[in-house]
Amino acid sequence: MKKWTEADIHQLPAVISIVTAGEILGIGRTKSYLLAQQGEFPIEVRRVDGRYKVPTVALLAYLGMNKENNDGA
């Protein structure tokens, strides 16, 4: 598992995979998919072309890392 820094997280694209989001939260791949299927993943998850995707802005909000608070800091 990659060690994610705050700088790494702020460099993410607008939408990320459920695996990446889970990795950042310390949730494994299989558990991430299971939680998404059950509607219990801790962050908003959307289905796009049959794949689970997570808006990065939702991840940042969940982690208390809103981009607005860090711009220019």
C-alpha positions as CSV (number, residue, x, y, z in Angstrom):
1,M,0.0,0.0,0.0
2,K,1.3,3.5,-0.9
3,K,1.8,6.0,1.9
4,W,-0.3,9.0,1.0
5,T,0.9,12.5,2.0
6,E,-1.3,15.5,2.1
7,A,0.5,16.9,-1.0
8,D,-0.2,13.6,-2.9
9,I,-3.8,13.8,-2.1
10,H,-4.1,17.5,-3.2
11,Q,-2.6,16.4,-6.6
12,L,-5.3,13.9,-7.3
13,P,-7.6,14.3,-10.3
14,A,-11.3,15.3,-9.8
15,V,-12.5,11.7,-9.7
16,I,-10.6,8.7,-8.4
17,S,-11.2,5.0,-8.2
18,I,-12.7,3.3,-5.2
19,V,-9.4,1.4,-4.8
20,T,-7.4,4.7,-4.5
21,A,-9.9,6.2,-2.1
22,G,-9.9,3.1,0.0
23,E,-6.1,3.0,0.1
24,I,-6.0,6.6,1.3
25,L,-8.5,5.7,4.0
26,G,-6.6,2.5,5.0
27,I,-9.3,0.2,3.6
28,G,-8.2,-2.7,1.4
29,R,-9.4,-3.3,-2.1
30,T,-11.8,-6.1,-1.4
31,K,-13.3,-4.3,1.6
32,S,-13.7,-1.1,-0.4
33,Y,-15.7,-2.9,-3.1
34,L,-17.8,-4.7,-0.5
35,L,-18.6,-1.5,1.4
36,A,-19.5,0.3,-1.9
37,Q,-21.8,-2.6,-2.9
38,Q,-23.5,-2.3,0.4
39,G,-23.8,1.5,0.2
40,E,-21.6,1.8,3.3
41,F,-18.3,3.2,1.9
42,P,-17.6,6.2,4.1
43,I,-17.5,8.6,1.2
44,E,-19.9,9.3,-1.7
45,V,-19.4,6.7,-4.4
46,R,-20.8,6.9,-7.9
47,R,-21.1,4.3,-10.6
48,V,-19.7,5.4,-14.0
49,D,-19.7,2.9,-16.8
50,G,-20.0,0.1,-14.3
51,R,-17.1,1.2,-12.2
52,Y,-17.1,2.8,-8.7
53,K,-15.7,6.3,-8.7
54,V,-15.2,8.7,-5.8
55,P,-15.2,12.5,-6.3
56,T,-11.9,13.9,-4.8
57,V,-13.7,16.8,-3.3
58,A,-15.8,14.4,-1.2
59,L,-12.6,12.7,0.0
60,L,-11.0,16.1,0.8
61,A,-14.1,17.1,2.8
62,Y,-14.2,13.7,4.7
63,L,-10.5,14.2,5.6
64,G,-11.0,17.9,6.5
65,M,-8.7,18.9,3.7
66,N,-10.9,21.3,1.7
67,K,-8.8,22.8,-1.1
68,E,-10.1,26.3,-0.3
69,N,-8.5,26.1,3.1
70,N,-5.1,25.1,1.6
71,D,-4.8,27.4,-1.4
72,G,-2.1,29.9,-0.9
73,A,-1.0,28.4,2.4
